[in-house]
């Protein structure tokens, strides 16, 4: 007599119904669209600048706590920095999340220039989307670890003050990445692509000149103008531009220039950035700028103080990881505009000059290539201590420049949220690939060690200074 297997035995012999696939991860993230878009809009509304992102940081911390992550806040001497961890053992996959805004670009979510009265900052680089998408990815990875009973650790890094404050540098210097196997990140953009290129290293700081106040008409000879010193320094630096490597970028703003024209300014301040594809060039150029400041002080009989507020390495790309990220981004795919979004985007594009990309480019994944960016990021320092990979997604209308009111406007709409959700899914899927293919991690480390070389030792461009918590004040 033929024996029939009990039904229960048959069920248990099949793959477990609790297993969570990559497709399930995508569905899980999509199901929480309203939750994540609401959180992004909250942080967009807070628009908190570097090291002052208390509400933004707390919102992300609470989101991760509620999902069972262990959160350690106030790390590396930064009140708004935190680390959230779930799981245990190897591998340890880190995910970066930013949330600082930029001063001077408060803008409503409309397709024409319309500053928000009384608001001093805006998310012109999309970091409100960055932090939320990264946390969404971390939460999805946590679900996958639990459902599939996998060993491993997912760790979210809440990183403040990317815009000039170099928040991640202090975290690197503190050793917070020393046990991490791979780090994943992303950035808002006007297009969709993964890359393994570099960025510009930079160093930033404030030059403060102290002079002697006096009546500018009755007794100008008694005064020593701190503003004259700032202007003399700026003239010398502008002449220096001819004698530095051509890829160099030098920017400055006079943050304090005196209080009244009829008073010789006793105090003035100028804020400088220096960028170059190589950090050793940045160091040399910065030294020359400091000499210009000293010369200006000597010539105007004033005194100068220099405070280095930030400094970051160039990105170290990792092709091994970029290929994995690119494949997952293509799995996720792009998105198309609704009629309302298209109308918004067309109005935005009419504010641009020159040629603009087609609006259909939001549905295209760009080619994987070694792209060398023209901006700077403190992710660079992370990439020199652990293999790191990132991507960009179209959270802005094609043709938009970062740090513009157009970027703020789109980032506060469904256009921004759609790009954000793409990033969350691509990061989560990439993390899953890393958890399931240890050989990829090994290959990424091999490439990393080849590029850094056996003699490399990480040194922060900021030296041993403490976080510049008041650099935006």
C-alpha positions in Angstrom: 0.0 0.0 0.0 1.4 3.4 -1.0 2.0 5.7 1.9 0.8 9.3 1.7 2.9 11.9 3.5 1.0 13.9 6.0 0.0 17.4 4.8 2.0 19.1 7.6 5.2 17.3 6.5 4.7 18.5 3.0 4.2 22.1 4.1 7.3 22.0 6.2 9.4 20.6 3.4 8.6 23.6 1.2 10.6 26.9 1.5 9.4 28.8 4.6 6.5 31.1 4.0 8.2 33.6 6.4 11.1 34.1 4.0 11.4 37.7 2.8 12.6 38.2 -0.8 14.1 41.3 -2.4 10.7 41.8 -4.1 9.1 41.7 -0.7 11.5 44.4 0.5 10.5 46.7 -2.4 6.8 46.1 -1.6 7.4 46.8 2.1 9.1 50.2 1.4 6.4 51.2 -1.1 3.7 50.4 1.4 5.1 53.0 3.8 5.3 55.8 1.2 3.0 58.0 3.1 4.9 57.5 6.4 8.3 58.3 4.8 7.0 61.3 2.7 5.5 62.8 5.8 8.8 62.5 7.7 10.7 64.0 4.8 8.2 66.9 4.7 8.6 67.5 8.5 12.4 67.7 8.2 12.0 69.9 5.1 9.9 72.2 7.2 12.3 72.3 10.1 15.1 73.4 7.8 17.7 73.2 10.5 21.3 74.1 9.7 24.5 72.3 10.7 24.8 71.2 14.3 21.4 72.7 15.1 19.3 69.9 13.7 17.8 68.9 17.0 14.2 68.2 15.8 15.4 66.5 12.6 17.8 64.3 14.5 15.2 63.4 17.1 12.6 62.5 14.5 15.0 60.0 12.8 16.2 58.6 16.2 12.6 58.0 17.3 11.7 56.3 14.0 14.6 53.9 14.5 13.9 53.4 18.2 10.3 52.5 17.5 11.5 49.8 15.1 13.7 48.2 17.7 17.1 49.8 17.0 19.4 50.6 19.8 20.2 54.3 19.6 23.3 56.1 21.0 23.1 59.8 20.6 25.4 62.8 21.1 28.3 60.8 19.6 31.8 62.2 18.7 31.0 65.4 20.6 28.1 66.4 18.4 24.7 66.8 20.1 22.7 65.9 16.9 24.9 63.0 15.8 23.7 59.4 16.6 24.3 55.8 15.8 21.4 53.3 15.6 22.1 49.6 15.5 20.0 46.4 14.9 21.2 42.8 14.9 24.5 41.3 15.9 27.6 39.8 14.5 29.2 40.0 11.0 28.8 41.5 8.5 28.2 45.0 9.7 26.6 47.1 7.0 26.6 50.9 7.7 24.1 53.3 6.1 24.7 57.0 6.2 21.9 59.6 6.8 22.1 63.4 6.6 19.6 66.0 7.7 21.1 69.5 7.7 19.8 72.5 5.6 21.5 75.4 4.0 21.2 79.0 5.1 19.8 81.7 2.8 17.6 79.5 0.6 14.2 79.3 2.3 11.7 78.6 -0.4 8.1 77.3 -0.6 7.3 74.2 -2.6 6.1 76.1 -5.6 7.6 76.4 -9.1 8.5 80.1 -8.8 10.8 82.0 -6.5 8.9 82.5 -3.3 11.0 82.7 -0.1 9.3 81.7 3.2 9.0 84.8 5.3 10.9 84.6 8.5 12.7 81.3 7.6 16.5 81.6 7.2 17.3 78.2 5.7 16.1 75.6 3.2 16.9 72.0 2.1 18.6 73.1 -1.1 20.7 69.9 -1.1 17.9 67.5 -0.3 19.3 66.2 3.0 15.7 65.9 4.4 15.3 63.2 1.8 18.7 61.7 2.4 18.1 60.9 6.1 14.6 59.6 5.6 15.5 57.3 2.7 18.5 55.9 4.5 16.4 55.2 7.6 13.8 53.5 5.4 16.4 51.3 3.9 17.8 50.4 7.4 14.3 49.5 8.6 13.7 47.3 5.5 17.0 45.5 6.1 16.0 44.9 9.7 12.7 43.3 8.6 14.7 41.1 6.2 17.1 40.0 8.9 14.3 39.1 11.2 12.1 37.3 8.6 15.0 35.3 7.2 16.7 34.7 10.6 20.0 36.0 9.3 23.0 36.9 11.4 24.4 40.4 10.8 24.2 44.0 11.8 22.7 47.0 10.2 23.9 50.3 11.5 22.5 53.7 10.7 24.7 56.7 11.2 22.9 60.0 11.8 25.4 62.5 10.4 24.9 66.2 11.0 26.5 69.3 9.4 27.6 67.9 6.1 27.4 71.3 4.6 30.7 72.7 5.8 30.7 71.3 9.3 32.4 67.9 8.4 30.3 66.0 10.8 31.3 62.5 9.6 35.0 63.4 10.0 34.6 63.6 13.7 32.8 60.2 13.6 35.6 58.7 11.6 38.2 60.2 13.9 36.3 58.8 16.9 36.6 55.3 15.5 32.9 54.8 14.9 33.5 52.9 11.6 36.3 50.7 12.8 34.2 47.4 12.8 32.1 48.2 9.8 32.4 46.0 6.7 30.8 48.2 4.1 29.1 51.7 4.1 26.2 52.6 1.8 25.0 56.1 1.1 23.2 58.2 -1.5 22.5 61.8 -2.5 19.6 63.7 -4.0 20.2 64.6 -7.6 18.6 65.5 -10.9 19.3 62.1 -12.4 19.6 58.4 -11.5 22.9 56.7 -11.4 25.5 54.8 -9.3 29.1 55.7 -9.7 32.5 54.9 -8.2 34.3 58.2 -8.9 35.8 60.8 -6.6 34.9 64.3 -5.4 36.8 67.4 -4.3 38.7 67.5 -1.0 38.2 70.8 0.8 39.2 72.8 3.8 37.1 75.6 5.3 37.6 78.3 7.9 37.0 81.7 9.2 39.6 84.5 9.3 38.9 87.1 12.0 40.6 90.4 11.9 40.8 92.8 14.9 41.6 96.4 14.5 40.9 99.7 16.3 37.7 101.7 16.0 37.6 105.4 15.5 35.5 108.2 14.0 35.9 107.7 10.2 35.8 111.4 9.5 37.0 113.3 12.6 39.9 111.0 13.5 40.5 108.2 10.9 44.2 108.2 11.6 43.6 106.7 15.0 41.7 103.8 13.5 43.0 100.5 12.1 40.3 98.9 9.9 39.6 95.2 10.2 37.6 95.5 7.0 40.6 96.9 5.2 42.4 93.7 6.3 39.7 91.5 5.0 39.6 93.3 1.6 43.4 93.2 1.4 43.4 89.5 2.0 40.7 88.9 -0.6 42.7 90.8 -3.2 45.8 88.7 -2.5 43.8 85.5 -2.7 42.1 86.5 -5.9 45.6 87.1 -7.4 46.6 83.7 -6.1 44.0 82.0 -8.3 46.4 82.3 -11.3 49.1 80.4 -9.4 47.3 77.3 -8.1 46.3 74.0 -9.9 43.6 74.8 -12.4 41.1 72.4 -10.8 41.1 74.4 -7.6 38.1 76.3 -6.4 38.3 79.1 -3.8 35.1 80.6 -2.4 34.6 83.3 0.2 31.9 85.5 1.8 32.5 88.4 4.1 30.4 87.5 7.1 31.2 90.6 9.2 32.3 93.9 7.6 31.6 96.5 10.3 28.5 98.1 11.7 28.3 101.6 10.3 30.2 103.5 7.5 31.3 106.3 9.8 33.0 104.0 12.3 36.3 102.4 11.4 35.5 98.6 11.8 37.3 97.1 14.8 36.2 93.6 13.7 35.7 91.9 10.4 35.4 88.3 9.4 35.7 86.4 6.1 34.7 82.7 5.6 36.7 80.7 3.0 36.5 77.4 1.2 39.3 75.7 -0.7 38.7 72.7 -3.0 40.8 70.5 -5.1 40.6 66.9 -6.3 43.6 66.1 -4.0 43.8 66.7 -0.3 47.5 67.3 -0.4 46.9 70.2 -2.8 44.2 71.6 -0.5 46.7 71.6 2.4 49.3 73.5 0.4 46.8 76.1 -1.0 45.3 76.6 2.5 48.7 77.4 3.9 49.2 80.0 1.2 45.8 81.6 2.0 46.8 81.8 5.6 50.0 83.7 4.5 47.8 86.1 2.6 45.8 86.7 5.8 49.0 87.3 7.8 50.3 89.7 5.2 46.9 91.6 5.2 47.1 91.9 9.0 50.7 93.2 8.8 49.9 95.7 6.1 46.9 97.1 7.9 48.3 96.9 11.5 45.6 94.6 12.6 45.6 91.2 14.2 44.2 88.0 12.6 42.9 84.7 14.1 42.1 81.6 12.0 39.6 79.0 12.9 39.5 75.9 10.7 35.8 74.9 10.7 35.9 71.9 8.4 38.0 69.7 6.0 37.2 66.6 4.1 39.0 64.0 1.9 38.1 63.3 -1.7 35.9 60.2 -2.2 37.7 56.9 -2.7 35.5 55.0 -5.2 35.0 51.3 -5.2 34.1 49.7 -8.5 33.2 46.3 -6.9 30.5 47.8 -4.8 29.3 50.2 -7.5 28.5 47.3 -9.8 26.2 45.8 -7.1 24.6 49.2 -6.4 24.1 49.8 -10.1 22.4 46.4 -10.6 20.0 47.0 -7.8 19.2 50.6 -8.9 18.3 49.1 -12.3 16.1 46.5 -10.6 14.2 49.3 -8.8 14.0 51.4 -12.0 13.1 55.1 -12.4 9.7 56.9 -12.3 7.5 59.0 -14.5 5.8 62.3 -13.7 2.0 62.6 -13.1 0.4 65.4 -15.1 0.6 67.7 -12.1 4.2 66.9 -11.5 5.0 67.5 -15.2 3.3 70.9 -15.1 5.4 71.8 -12.0 8.6 70.6 -13.6 7.9 72.5 -16.8 7.5 75.7 -14.9 10.7 75.1 -12.9 12.6 74.4 -16.2 11.5 77.8 -17.6 13.5 79.4 -14.8 16.8 77.8 -16.1 19.2 79.2 -18.7 20.7 77.2 -21.5 19.7 73.6 -22.6 17.9 71.5 -20.1 17.5 67.7 -20.0 14.2 66.0 -21.0 11.7 65.4 -18.2 11.7 61.7 -19.2 15.2 61.3 -17.8 13.7 60.6 -14.4 12.8 57.2 -15.8 16.3 56.4 -17.0 19.2 54.9 -15.1 22.4 56.4 -16.2 25.4 54.3 -17.1 27.8 53.1 -14.4 31.0 55.1 -14.8 33.9 56.5 -12.9 32.4 60.0 -12.3 34.6 62.6 -10.7 32.3 65.1 -9.0 32.7 68.8 -8.7 31.4 69.0 -5.1 32.7 68.0 -1.7 31.4 65.6 0.9 32.5 64.3 4.3 31.6 60.9 3.0 35.1 61.1 1.5 36.6 60.6 4.9 34.4 57.5 5.6 35.5 56.1 2.2 39.2 56.1 3.2 38.6 53.9 6.3 36.0 51.5 5.0 34.8 50.5 1.5 32.0 52.8 0.6 29.5 53.2 -2.3 26.7 55.6 -3.2 24.2 56.5 -5.8 22.1 59.5 -6.8 18.4 59.6 -7.7 16.2 62.2 -9.4 14.7 64.1 -6.5 14.9 67.5 -8.4 13.6 68.5 -11.8 16.2 67.6 -14.5 18.6 70.5 -15.0 18.4 71.8 -11.4 21.5 73.0 -9.7 22.0 71.9 -6.1 21.9 74.7 -3.5 19.2 76.6 -5.4 15.6 77.6 -4.7 14.5 75.2 -7.4 16.1 72.3 -5.5 14.3 73.3 -2.3 11.0 73.6 -4.1 11.0 70.2 -5.8 12.4 68.5 -2.7 9.2 69.5 -0.8 6.9 67.8 -3.3 6.1 64.3 -4.6 9.0 64.7 -7.1 11.4 64.6 -4.2 9.6 61.8 -2.5 9.6 59.5 -5.5 13.4 59.9 -5.9 13.8 59.3 -2.2 11.9 56.0 -2.4 14.0 54.8 -5.3 17.1 55.4 -3.1 15.7 53.6 -0.1 14.9 50.5 -2.2 18.3 50.4 -4.0 20.2 50.8 -0.7 18.2 48.1 1.0 18.6 45.6 -1.9 22.3 46.3 -2.0 22.6 45.6 1.7 20.8 42.3 1.3 23.3 41.3 -1.5 26.1 42.1 0.8 24.6 40.0 3.7 24.2 37.0 1.3 27.5 37.2 -0.7 30.5 37.5 1.6 32.7 37.2 -1.4 31.6 40.6 -2.6 32.7 42.1 0.7 36.0 40.4 0.4 36.5 41.7 -3.2 35.5 45.2 -2.1 38.1 45.2 0.7 40.8 43.9 -1.7 40.1 46.8 -4.1 40.1 49.2 -1.1 43.5 48.0 0.1 45.0 48.2 -3.4 43.9 51.8 -3.8 44.9 53.0 -0.3 48.2 51.2 -0.3 50.1 49.5 2.5 51.5 52.7 3.9 48.3 54.7 4.1 47.3 56.2 7.5 44.2 58.3 7.8 44.6 61.8 9.1 41.8 64.3 9.3 42.2 67.7 7.6 40.6 69.3 10.7 43.4 68.1 12.9 42.5 67.5 16.5 40.0 70.4 16.8 36.6 69.7 18.5 33.4 70.0 16.4 32.7 73.6 15.3 29.2 73.5 16.8 28.7 77.3 16.3 30.0 77.5 12.7 26.5 78.4 11.5 25.8 81.0 14.2 
